[in-house]
């Protein structure tokens, strides 16, 4: 019952994409990225630096998402790959497959796709790239 939560999400936000902002094209980030607006393109972190992506309730991403730690409360249309941890909050809507090592899913979250457990196999992240 008592355990240390190893999947703690960092509180530092290095980059914010505001609610009225729309980006068309791929986004490569490091550190913490919070998306309140819309992105049409892939969102990914460099492999060498573990990062955190937070998609707010009104945020939307149309493209593949890949990061170490991911928190989703908005809408994603595309594949989602979490290298360490993913949290799907109550308003999360994902149309696409979800690859994860550790998953926390709140009541109300919806996934239209497959859930794929990565286990301790880091190559599964690369193999899942379609």
N, C-alpha and C positions, 0 to 999 in steps of 0.2 A: 504494500500500500504506500509506503514511503520510499520515494526514489527521486534521484536528481534528474531533472528534465534536461536531457542532453541536446534536444532540438530547439533550443532557445533562439528566437528570431532577434537579430540585432536591431537596436532602436535607431541607429544612425541612418539617415536618409541623405545620400550624397547627391542624388538627382531626383527632381520632381517634374513629372509631366502633368501640367495643370488640367483642370476640368474642361477648359475651352480650347485645349491644344489638340491638334490632329497631326500625326506624323505618318508619312507614307515612305516606307523604306525600312531596311533592317536597322535594329538598335543593338549595339554592343556596349555593355556596361560593366563596371566593377564597383564594389561596395554595395550600397543600398539604393535601389531604384523603386520609387513609388509612382504608379500610373493611375491618375484620376481621369485622364483624357482617353484618346483613341489612337491606336497604332495599327497600321496596315503594313505588316512586314514581320519578319522573325525577330525575336528578342532573345539575346543570349549573353552569357558571361564568358570571358576568356577562361580556358581550362585551368590556368595556373593560379587564379585568384578566386576562391569561393566567395560568392556574393548572394544577396537576398533581393528577391523581387516581390513587391507588394502591389496587388491589383485591387483597387478600391471598388466599392459597390457600383459606382457609375463608370468605372473604367472598362475598356474593351480592347482586346488584342485579336487581330485576324492574322494568324501566322503561327509558326512553331515557337514554343517557349522552352528555354533551357537554362536552368540555374541550380545552384546547390540547394538553396532554401527558397521556397515559394509559398506565399500566402495569397489565396484568391478569394475575392468576394464579388467579383464582376464577371464578365463574359469573355471566354476564350474560344475561338474557332480555329482549331489546329492542335497538333500534338504537344503535350506538356511533359517535360522530363525534369524531374527533381533528383539531383545527385545525392542529397542527404535526406531532405524532409519536405513534405508538402502539407499545407493546411487548407482545406476547402471550407470556407465559412458558409453561413446559411444561404446567402444569395449567389453563391458560385454557380456558374453555368458553363460547362465545358462540352464542346462538340469536337471530339477527337480522343485519341488514346492517351492514357496517363501512365507514365513510367515513374516508379517511386521506390525508395528504400524504406521510408517511414511515412505513413499516411494518417492524418487526422481529418475526419470528415464530420461536419456538423449536420444536424437535421435540417433538411431543406435543400442542401447542395445537390446538384444534378450533373451526372456524367453521361453523355451519349457517346459511348466508345468503350474500349477495353481498359481494364486495370491490369498493369503488368508489373509484378514485383521484381525488382532488380536484385535483391539479395546482396551478396557480397561480390557480385560479378560486375566490375566497372565497365567491362567491354560491352555489356548489354545496352548501355546508353548509346554507344556508337552503332551497334547492330540494329537498334530500333529506328535509325534514321531512314525515312522513306522519301 
